[in-house]
Amino acid sequence: MEGLLPYSHWCYVCGRDNPIGFKVVFRSEGGRIKLEYTPELHRQGYLGVVHGGVISTLLDEAMGWAPTLVRKRFFVTGELTIRYIKPFPVEKTMVIEAWAEKVTNRMAIARGELKDREGGLYAKAQGKYLPMSLDETMAIDRLLIYEPQTLRIFQEGQGDAPLKR
């Protein structure tokens, strides 16, 4: 599956109508989740440097999408570890990439990286993600916005065998 991922009105990361959100749209490409984002000045911590919470938020969201595409279920974060390598400057475009390393019926392990366009590495992350039920996934899916170019990920009655909690 390749293409743009759906978004919502309310999500802190992808919500188009959330006045304090990031308003980003992730894409699936080559089995990975990708995002380019240029953090605005109000996303800084120390002068001229993106706040670490902003970085962890974007990496977490990207890594959560990775097993979602594999299992056709939404996943929630169980554990998140970020290794900050060097400060990322505000108003510079960041490139985030995430992938599912292992996905089972009970848990997924995903990894992610934050780089600049030149390939410089600024942060690495790993997370453990827990699958939501099919009913929970479909309830969220009904709130998502799908445009003509957006991937249709979830469909009632389709996908992998039921996941157990």
C-alpha positions in Angstrom: 0.0 0.0 0.0 1.4 3.3 -1.0 0.0 6.8 -0.9 -1.3 9.4 1.5 -2.9 8.3 4.8 -6.2 9.6 6.1 -6.4 12.4 8.6 -9.0 13.8 10.9 -10.5 17.1 12.1 -9.5 16.7 15.8 -6.2 14.8 16.1 -3.4 16.7 17.7 -1.0 15.6 15.0 -3.1 15.3 11.8 -6.2 17.3 12.7 -6.9 19.9 10.1 -9.2 21.9 12.5 -7.1 21.6 15.6 -5.8 25.1 16.2 -2.7 23.9 18.1 -2.1 20.8 16.1 0.5 20.0 13.5 -1.9 19.5 10.6 0.4 16.9 8.9 -0.5 14.1 6.5 1.6 11.0 6.6 2.3 8.8 3.5 3.1 5.2 3.0 6.0 4.5 0.7 8.1 1.3 0.2 6.6 -0.3 3.3 7.5 2.7 5.5 5.6 5.7 6.9 7.1 9.0 5.9 6.6 12.6 6.7 8.3 15.9 5.8 7.5 18.7 8.3 9.0 22.1 8.9 8.5 23.1 12.5 7.4 26.6 13.1 9.0 29.0 15.6 6.3 28.2 18.2 7.4 24.6 18.3 10.8 25.5 19.9 12.1 24.7 23.3 15.4 26.5 23.7 15.9 29.4 21.3 16.0 28.1 17.7 15.7 24.4 18.7 12.6 22.2 18.3 11.2 21.0 21.6 11.9 17.3 22.3 8.2 16.7 22.9 7.4 17.8 19.4 10.0 15.3 18.0 8.7 12.4 20.2 5.1 13.2 19.2 5.8 13.0 15.5 7.9 9.9 15.8 5.3 8.2 17.9 2.5 9.0 15.5 4.6 7.7 12.5 5.5 4.5 14.3 1.9 3.9 15.3 0.9 4.0 11.7 3.5 1.4 10.7 1.8 -1.7 12.3 -1.6 -0.3 11.5 -0.9 -0.7 7.8 0.4 -4.3 8.4 -2.6 -5.5 10.4 -5.4 -3.2 9.3 -6.0 -2.2 12.9 -5.2 0.9 14.8 -2.5 0.5 17.5 -1.9 2.5 20.7 1.4 3.2 22.3 2.5 1.0 25.1 6.1 2.1 25.4 8.2 4.7 23.7 11.9 5.3 23.8 13.6 8.2 22.1 17.3 8.8 21.7 18.0 12.4 20.9 21.3 12.7 19.0 21.5 16.4 18.4 19.2 19.4 18.5 16.9 20.0 15.5 16.7 23.7 14.4 13.2 25.3 14.0 12.2 26.3 10.5 14.3 23.5 8.9 12.5 20.6 7.2 12.6 17.4 9.1 12.2 14.0 7.4 10.6 11.3 9.6 10.6 7.7 8.6 9.1 4.8 10.6 8.6 1.1 10.0 7.2 -2.0 11.7 10.0 -4.3 12.8 7.7 -7.0 14.3 4.0 -7.4 14.4 2.2 -10.1 16.3 -1.4 -10.6 17.5 -0.5 -9.1 20.9 2.0 -6.4 20.2 4.0 -4.6 17.5 7.6 -3.2 17.7 8.2 -0.2 15.5 11.2 2.0 14.9 11.6 5.5 13.6 14.2 8.1 12.7 14.3 11.9 12.4 16.7 13.2 9.8 17.2 16.4 7.8 16.9 16.5 4.0 20.7 16.0 3.7 20.5 12.7 5.7 21.8 14.0 9.0 20.4 11.9 11.9 18.9 13.8 14.8 16.8 11.2 16.7 16.0 7.5 16.8 13.0 5.9 18.4 11.6 2.5 19.2 8.1 1.8 20.5 5.9 -1.1 21.6 2.3 -0.8 20.3 -0.9 -2.6 21.2 -3.6 -3.4 18.7 -7.1 -2.0 19.1 -10.1 -4.2 18.5 -11.8 -4.2 15.1 -14.8 -2.4 16.6 -12.5 0.3 18.0 -10.6 0.6 14.7 -13.8 1.0 12.7 -15.2 3.6 15.1 -12.1 5.7 14.5 -12.1 5.0 10.8 -15.6 6.5 10.6 -14.1 9.8 11.8 -11.3 9.9 9.4 -11.2 12.0 6.2 -10.5 10.2 3.0 -9.8 12.2 -0.1 -9.6 10.7 -3.6 -5.8 10.2 -3.4 -6.0 8.8 0.2 -5.4 5.1 0.9 -8.5 3.2 2.0 -6.9 1.1 4.8 -9.9 -0.3 6.8 -13.0 -2.0 5.5 -15.6 -3.8 7.6 -15.2 -7.5 7.4 -11.8 -7.4 5.8 -8.3 -7.7 7.0 -6.4 -10.2 9.0 -7.9 -12.8 11.3 -9.4 -11.3 14.5 -6.8 -10.1 17.0 -7.0 -11.1 20.6 -6.3 -8.8 23.4 
